[in-house]
Amino acid sequence: MGIMNAPMMLAASSGDDVDFMVHGLIPLKFFGHKVWITTTHVTTLIVMVFIIVLALIARHAVLHGDEKPSGLQNFVEMIVEMLDNLVKGSMGRHWRPFVNYIGTIMVFIFFANTSGLFGLRPPTADYGTTLALALITFVLIQYSAFKTSKLHVFTDLFKPIPILFPINLIGEFATPLSMSLRLFGNIMAGTIMMALWYGLLPWLAQLGIPAFLHMYFDLFSGAIQTFVFAMLTMTFITDKRGA
């Protein structure tokens, strides 16, 4: 995730002051090849540590809370209840085994998308990150299909007529491709727009207006793409398991 050759990472952008590339920070030798610890790895680590700290704070608030919740305890329980209702409403009777996974990817993707608000480069603006998330979801979708339909997972690829097998197979593998490209494209577009704004416009244009742009590209668009990724995950899993 985020590993690429140095020339690609350090490729020149369209302007000397415009920078939206993934940069290599620390070179490492791995089985005789040079790989890089990149800005994606660093930001991902920061996001993960931040989420872990929030989780520990939330756990402490719930375990040491009162019978009548208030304050942070009330907020945590409200978020959990909203998540349960979202997954239950989307997946019906299949919701319970998947609620933790859906909640985890939503939290990670949301904070990864919105990390640009804190001057970081969003990990989801790196296709390696979004592809990894989509592949994890794809494996879960196929596992759900196999658990429900057994060998019919393979025989269904030849329906309604065997000659459609290549198209059906391509359709299956198009799922992680479309999910990863959708998330990557939207977040990368926002990253490029903000880099162009800061790099190409005079300093007077950087006062005040970028705050509204960050609110849209990082917060609003980031939240929307989080919701879309989670909804697609739930829809595909439910479709494979049957109504």
KESEGU-712980 format. One record per residue (C-alpha): residue number from 1; residue in three letters; x, y, z. Coordinates in pm, 1 decimal, m for minus. Layout:
KESEGU-712980
NUM:Ala:X:Y:Z
...
//
This chain:
KESEGU-712980
1:Met:0.0:0.0:0.0
2:Gly:156.6:323.7:m112.9
3:Ile:476.9:145.1:m233.3
4:Met:598.9:270.2:m568.4
5:Asn:918.8:354.6:m750.0
6:Ala:1101.9:672.0:m653.8
7:Pro:1074.3:831.2:m999.8
8:Met:696.6:799.7:m989.7
9:Met:675.2:944.4:m639.1
10:Leu:900.8:1235.2:m719.2
11:Ala:756.3:1310.3:m1060.9
12:Ala:725.2:1678.1:m1132.5
13:Ser:381.6:1829.8:m1120.6
14:Ser:244.4:2089.2:m1358.7
15:Gly:380.7:2375.7:m1148.5
16:Asp:683.7:2412.3:m925.8
17:Asp:471.7:2497.1:m621.9
18:Val:192.5:2245.5:m690.4
19:Asp:235.6:1919.1:m504.3
20:Phe:m22.2:1643.1:m477.4
21:Met:206.1:1342.2:m527.4
22:Val:281.7:1055.6:m289.1
23:His:639.2:1113.5:m166.5
24:Gly:891.6:858.5:m52.1
25:Leu:1026.8:940.7:293.2
26:Ile:1245.3:648.6:400.8
27:Pro:1399.6:397.2:157.1
28:Leu:1413.9:33.0:266.1
29:Lys:1570.7:m279.1:119.0
30:Phe:1315.8:m559.5:78.9
31:Phe:1434.4:m886.8:m81.6
32:Gly:1690.5:m696.6:m284.6
33:His:1446.1:m427.0:m398.6
34:Lys:1422.5:m68.6:m281.1
35:Val:1081.7:20.3:m139.3
36:Trp:972.4:334.8:37.3
37:Ile:794.5:438.1:351.6
38:Thr:569.1:699.5:193.9
39:Thr:343.1:980.4:306.1
40:Thr:55.1:733.3:270.9
41:His:207.1:499.4:530.7
42:Val:273.2:782.5:772.9
43:Thr:m75.5:930.6:744.3
44:Thr:m234.0:585.3:770.8
45:Leu:m38.8:522.2:1091.6
46:Ile:m149.2:858.4:1232.6
47:Val:m512.8:783.3:1147.2
48:Met:m491.1:436.3:1302.7
49:Val:m336.0:567.9:1624.8
50:Phe:m601.3:840.3:1641.5
51:Ile:m881.0:583.8:1598.8
52:Ile:m730.4:355.1:1864.6
53:Val:m711.4:643.7:2111.5
54:Leu:m1073.9:736.9:2039.0
55:Ala:m1177.6:372.6:2082.3
56:Leu:m1004.8:349.6:2420.4
57:Ile:m1168.7:672.8:2536.0
58:Ala:m1509.9:549.4:2416.7
59:Arg:m1458.4:212.3:2587.7
60:His:m1368.7:380.8:2915.3
61:Ala:m1673.2:607.7:2891.0
62:Val:m1908.9:312.9:2838.0
63:Leu:m1757.2:76.2:3094.8
64:His:m1742.7:341.5:3366.5
65:Gly:m2064.1:518.9:3276.6
66:Asp:m2385.7:556.2:3469.9
67:Glu:m2706.1:362.0:3413.4
68:Lys:m2852.1:686.0:3277.9
69:Pro:m2602.4:783.6:3006.9
70:Ser:m2488.7:1141.2:2973.9
71:Gly:m2208.1:1334.7:2809.3
72:Leu:m1951.7:1125.7:2623.0
73:Gln:m2120.6:799.8:2718.6
74:Asn:m2445.7:918.9:2566.9
75:Phe:m2267.9:1028.1:2247.4
76:Val:m2088.5:693.2:2208.2
77:Glu:m2407.0:493.4:2262.4
78:Met:m2591.6:717.1:2015.7
79:Ile:m2324.9:655.5:1747.5
80:Val:m2336.0:279.1:1805.6
81:Glu:m2715.4:277.5:1788.3
82:Met:m2712.8:480.1:1465.9
83:Leu:m2462.6:238.4:1312.7
84:Asp:m2668.3:m64.0:1417.6
85:Asn:m2982.6:86.7:1268.9
86:Leu:m2803.1:174.9:944.0
87:Val:m2665.8:m176.0:895.3
88:Lys:m2988.3:m341.4:1006.0
89:Gly:m3194.6:m126.0:772.4
90:Ser:m2965.9:m202.8:476.9
91:Met:m2894.7:m573.1:534.7
92:Gly:m3208.7:m693.5:706.6
93:Arg:m3170.6:m1026.6:885.9
94:His:m2807.8:m1058.0:773.0
95:Trp:m2688.2:m750.0:957.8
96:Arg:m2543.4:m879.4:1285.7
97:Pro:m2228.5:m1064.9:1164.7
98:Phe:m2124.3:m766.6:955.1
99:Val:m2196.0:m466.6:1175.5
100:Asn:m1845.6:m459.2:1326.7
101:Tyr:m1678.3:m472.9:986.8
102:Ile:m1903.5:m205.5:839.3
103:Gly:m1845.5:16.3:1141.7
104:Thr:m1468.5:m31.6:1121.1
105:Ile:m1434.9:58.4:753.1
106:Met:m1666.6:356.6:796.0
107:Val:m1460.0:495.8:1083.4
108:Phe:m1129.6:437.2:905.7
109:Ile:m1239.6:572.5:567.6
110:Phe:m1403.9:878.3:723.3
111:Phe:m1097.0:980.8:922.2
112:Ala:m867.1:894.8:630.0
113:Asn:m1077.3:1108.6:395.1
114:Thr:m1092.6:1401.2:634.8
115:Ser:m724.9:1393.7:736.3
116:Gly:m667.0:1671.6:482.7
117:Leu:m832.8:1908.2:729.1
118:Phe:m522.2:1869.2:946.8
119:Gly:m270.3:1928.1:669.9
120:Leu:m211.7:1559.4:595.8
121:Arg:m233.8:1387.5:260.2
122:Pro:m539.5:1156.0:273.7
123:Pro:m437.4:787.4:249.6
124:Thr:m744.3:729.1:34.2
125:Ala:m591.4:959.2:m229.2
126:Asp:m348.7:670.6:m287.3
127:Tyr:m496.2:394.6:m505.1
128:Gly:m301.4:134.3:m308.4
129:Thr:m514.8:212.8:m3.0
130:Thr:m852.6:211.5:m175.9
131:Leu:m770.4:m105.2:m370.1
132:Ala:m673.5:m283.7:m48.2
133:Leu:m1002.9:m180.0:115.3
134:Ala:m1200.8:m291.4:m189.7
135:Leu:m1021.4:m627.9:m203.9
136:Ile:m1098.0:m695.1:162.4
137:Thr:m1463.1:m621.7:90.4
138:Phe:m1450.7:m837.3:m224.4
139:Val:m1318.1:m1135.2:m25.6
140:Leu:m1596.8:m1088.0:229.5
141:Ile:m1857.2:m1069.9:m49.9
142:Gln:m1732.3:m1392.4:m208.6
143:Tyr:m1709.7:m1564.9:129.9
144:Ser:m2069.6:m1469.6:200.7
145:Ala:m2174.7:m1601.4:m139.4
146:Phe:m1992.8:m1932.5:m89.9
147:Lys:m2126.2:m1975.9:262.8
148:Thr:m2482.1:m1926.3:140.2
149:Ser:m2479.7:m2091.1:m203.3
150:Lys:m2184.6:m2330.6:m180.8
151:Leu:m2088.3:m2454.7:m530.6
152:His:m2370.6:m2256.9:m689.6
153:Val:m2132.2:m1960.6:m666.9
154:Phe:m1941.6:m2113.6:m957.3
155:Thr:m2230.3:m2265.9:m1149.9
156:Asp:m2419.7:m1936.0:m1142.2
157:Leu:m2143.8:m1784.1:m1353.6
158:Phe:m2268.0:m1995.7:m1645.1
159:Lys:m2625.7:m1868.8:m1621.2
160:Pro:m2852.3:m1800.6:m1799.6
161:Ile:m2642.4:m1954.7:m2078.5
162:Pro:m2281.9:m2087.3:m2061.3
163:Ile:m2154.0:m1848.7:m2325.6
164:Leu:m2205.5:m1561.2:m2079.0
165:Phe:m1945.1:m1700.9:m1839.3
166:Pro:m1670.4:m1450.1:m1938.4
167:Ile:m1906.9:m1155.5:m1892.9
168:Asn:m2030.2:m1283.0:m1556.0
169:Leu:m1671.7:m1340.0:m1440.4
170:Ile:m1567.5:m992.0:m1546.2
171:Gly:m1871.0:m855.6:m1362.2
172:Glu:m1753.9:m1018.8:m1040.0
173:Phe:m1402.2:m878.7:m1061.5
174:Ala:m1536.5:m538.2:m1163.4
175:Thr:m1675.1:m496.2:m810.7
176:Pro:m1345.9:m421.9:m629.4
177:Leu:m1221.8:m223.6:m929.0
178:Ser:m1523.0:7.2:m936.4
179:Met:m1535.5:49.1:m557.0
180:Ser:m1166.1:132.9:m531.1
181:Leu:m1165.3:371.2:m827.1
182:Arg:m1475.8:555.4:m707.0
183:Leu:m1328.5:625.6:m363.2
184:Phe:m981.3:702.7:m497.2
185:Gly:m1106.1:928.2:m777.0
186:Asn:m1320.9:1146.3:m555.2
187:Ile:m1061.6:1191.8:m280.7
188:Met:m775.1:1239.6:m525.0
189:Ala:m977.3:1502.3:m713.2
190:Gly:m1019.6:1701.5:m392.5
191:Thr:m648.3:1667.3:m314.2
192:Ile:m554.2:1795.9:m658.8
193:Met:m799.1:2086.9:m638.9
194:Met:m661.7:2200.6:m303.2
195:Ala:m301.3:2162.9:m423.1
196:Leu:m377.1:2371.5:m730.9
197:Trp:m548.3:2637.3:m519.6
198:Tyr:m256.8:2669.7:m280.5
199:Gly:11.3:2635.6:m547.0
200:Leu:m108.8:2845.9:m836.9
201:Leu:m311.8:3130.3:m690.2
202:Pro:m172.6:3440.3:m512.6
203:Trp:m155.7:3445.0:m135.6
204:Leu:m456.8:3678.1:m107.9
205:Ala:m672.1:3404.6:m261.6
206:Gln:m556.8:3168.7:14.8
207:Leu:m721.5:3370.2:293.1
208:Gly:m1056.6:3241.2:409.0
209:Ile:m1174.7:3071.9:90.0
210:Pro:m966.1:2752.1:135.4
211:Ala:m1152.0:2688.0:461.5
212:Phe:m1478.5:2651.2:270.1
213:Leu:m1308.1:2436.0:7.5
214:His:m1167.5:2209.5:277.9
215:Met:m1515.3:2181.1:428.5
216:Tyr:m1647.4:2058.4:93.5
217:Phe:m1362.2:1845.4:m43.9
218:Asp:m1243.2:1698.0:286.6
219:Leu:m1541.9:1692.3:519.4
220:Phe:m1857.7:1681.9:304.1
221:Ser:m1717.1:1479.1:14.1
222:Gly:m1523.4:1258.5:256.1
223:Ala:m1838.2:1176.6:452.9
224:Ile:m2036.4:1107.2:134.9
225:Gln:m1771.6:871.2:m2.5
226:Thr:m1755.7:690.0:331.5
227:Phe:m2130.2:634.8:320.9
228:Val:m2122.7:523.3:m45.4
229:Phe:m1846.1:267.5:15.1
230:Ala:m2027.9:123.6:316.3
231:Met:m2362.6:109.8:134.5
232:Leu:m2208.5:m68.1:m165.4
233:Thr:m2044.9:m318.1:68.8
234:Met:m2373.5:m391.8:243.7
235:Thr:m2565.6:m410.1:m84.3
236:Phe:m2325.0:m656.9:m247.6
237:Ile:m2309.2:m879.5:61.0
238:Thr:m2687.4:m884.7:101.4
239:Asp:m2733.2:m960.2:m268.8
240:Lys:m2504.4:m1262.7:m240.6
241:Arg:m2674.0:m1393.4:74.2
242:Gly:m3026.1:m1346.4:m60.2
243:Ala:m3315.2:m1143.4:80.1
//
